[in-house]
Each structure stands twice: as structure tokens, then as C-alpha cells.
């Protein structure tokens, strides 16, 4: 029995040795697949430093002057001149409601607020701050959580205050005292946003251009930011892309495709137009031609506005 055990032991050792040798010879021909490389991380767009743009004209409403506005010093609203002209409204590469691209003529110069209406400005006129994103002190952030109807109440009160103050707070380069603030039409908004540009954004056509001119999902860190920190467009307007969506005067409706002069949209509807995209949106939604709409009585923390006047 001991002899058989010895033989079996030797045979076992030979089997192990052969298995090791076979494995060594086989391994180079059957290497395991290399590990899957990690997915490429999309680089954050490079933002360019803002370059100063000199507007064609400027006037200022000082909310700290005039008997009706006494005791509210230091808050101003600045307006820049938007010259009359023509542009191609819409986009052939965009959503269905951006088509057909059509010629729009803006017959007269008008003035547009250089920034979105801020929390300071709203509070000076209305006496409260409806915004969700409120710092320890009232800031230069855009006002948000305002419905289209809320904006109309602000405009009505602002116009009344300016009128009752005898225009004491008005500073206007051309001397024109005919001021009646309102929301821009959708056509005025896109015309002013583009400022002569035909690219997706008023500073260019890619995400780097957007990151340089607006706060959106790629750079906002999930919140709006103080106005006027990014690159202005060629007419001196800030934050036309991103930060907060901006209400327009128009009811939402399809484009007819016909050439139009100073179009103002349908005479009625369910939704009011909003433009520009916001702090939490993709680049696609912040394009100059992108359109959206919302019920006029509703609001949320990504929706604000700016003003125009003749």
C-alpha cells in the first residue's frame, strides 16, 4: 500500500506541474480584456472676460428722486437705445414653433432696460420682494417669482410714480419726456437680443459664447446671479441669454411666415410668451430664437422680466 501511495503522490505532482506549465503557455494567448476607460468628461466651456460695450444712447430713471419717491435713494434703472431696423426672426435649425424664418421690421427706435429688473428695483416700487433667491440684503439679482400679471401691476405703479413726480427722476439723453413703460413685444425682444447677430447667441454660435454672455445650466451653479456681470451684446444689453426667463407682452401663437412690421402676436390666447432661457436651462433653450410660454397668472423662481419704452 505504501508503494502505491508513493506512486500516486508522484503522479499527482506531475499533474500539478503539467497544469502550471500549460497555464503559463496558454495565458499570453488569452489575456483578459483591458478595463473599459472612464467616460470622457465634457470640458467646461471657456468663458471670455467681458469687454465694455458703449451703447448708442442711454437714459436713467432714478427711483430716489421726486416727491412721490422721497426716501428711496440710490436705486436707478438704466435704458439703452435700440435702433430701428430689420432682422430675420426665428430659426430654420430650431424647434417647429421657430419656423418659418421671416423678415420683421422694427419701424422706430425704442429703449430697453439694460438689465433684467432687479430685486432692489422691484422692492423700491412695490414695497416687497417676491423672489425665491434672496440674500441677507436686497441684491442686484434679477427679481423672479413674478407672473405676467405681477409685471403689469409693477408697470402700472411705476408709470404712475414717474408721472406724479413730474419726471423729476428722469434722465434721458434725447430730452423726450413721453415715457410709458411696458413689456417688450416678442419681436422687439428677439431683435434687441440679437443686436444684429445671426448666430445662436448674440456673442457667437457655441456654448463658450453662451457661457461668456449668460448664466445657464453649464455655469450658474443652480442659481441666478447679479445682473450685468457677463458680456453685453452689441447694443449694451446684459443677460439676454439665461439668468432668468423674461416675460414678453404677446400671447403665444405660431408665426405666419409673412413679412411683418412691428408684430404684436395674436389678439388673445392662453399663454404669454417668455424668452431667453434661465439659470437652470440647457444652451438650446437659451438661444436667441427659442420660444416658450406660460400662463399669465403663474410664476416660478426662474422667471423675471425687463422693460421697454418709446
C-alpha positions, 0 to 999 in steps of 0.5 A, a space after each residue: 500500500 505504501 508503494 502505491 501511495 508513493 506512486 500516486 503522490 508522484 503522479 499527482 505532482 506531475 499533474 500539478 506541474 503539467 497544469 502550471 506549465 500549460 497555464 503559463 503557455 496558454 495565458 499570453 494567448 488569452 489575456 483578459 480584456 483591458 478595463 473599459 476607460 472612464 467616460 470622457 468628461 465634457 470640458 467646461 466651456 471657456 468663458 471670455 472676460 467681458 469687454 465694455 460695450 458703449 451703447 448708442 444712447 442711454 437714459 436713467 430713471 432714478 427711483 430716489 428722486 421726486 416727491 412721490 419717491 422721497 426716501 428711496 435713494 440710490 436705486 436707478 434703472 438704466 435704458 439703452 437705445 435700440 435702433 430701428 431696423 430689420 432682422 430675420 426672426 426665428 430659426 430654420 435649425 430650431 424647434 417647429 414653433 421657430 419656423 418659418 424664418 421671416 423678415 420683421 421690421 422694427 419701424 422706430 427706435 425704442 429703449 430697453 432696460 439694460 438689465 433684467 429688473 432687479 430685486 432692489 428695483 422691484 422692492 423700491 416700487 412695490 414695497 416687497 420682494 417676491 423672489 425665491 433667491 434672496 440674500 441677507 440684503 436686497 441684491 442686484 439679482 434679477 427679481 423672479 417669482 413674478 407672473 405676467 400679471 405681477 409685471 403689469 401691476 409693477 408697470 402700472 405703479 411705476 408709470 404712475 410714480 414717474 408721472 406724479 413726480 413730474 419726471 423729476 427722476 428722469 434722465 434721458 439723453 434725447 430730452 423726450 419726456 413721453 415715457 410709458 413703460 411696458 413689456 417688450 413685444 416678442 419681436 422687439 425682444 428677439 431683435 434687441 437680443 440679437 443686436 444684429 447677430 445671426 448666430 445662436 447667441 448674440 456673442 457667437 454660435 457655441 456654448 463658450 459664447 453662451 457661457 461668456 454672455 449668460 448664466 445657464 445650466 453649464 455655469 450658474 451653479 443652480 442659481 441666478 446671479 447679479 445682473 450685468 456681470 457677463 458680456 453685453 451684446 452689441 447694443 449694451 444689453 446684459 443677460 439676454 441669454 439665461 439668468 432668468 426667463 423674461 416675460 414678453 407682452 404677446 400671447 403665444 401663437 405660431 408665426 405666419 411666415 409673412 413679412 411683418 412690421 412691428 408684430 404684436 402676436 395674436 389678439 388673445 390666447 392662453 399663454 404669454 410668451 417668455 424668452 431667453 432661457 434661465 439659470 437652470 436651462 440647457 444652451 438650446 433653450 437659451 438661444 436667441 430664437 427659442 420660444 416658450 410660454 406660460 400662463 399669465 397668472 403663474 410664476 416660478 423662481 426662474 422667471 423675471 422680466 425687463 422693460 421697454 419704452 418709446 
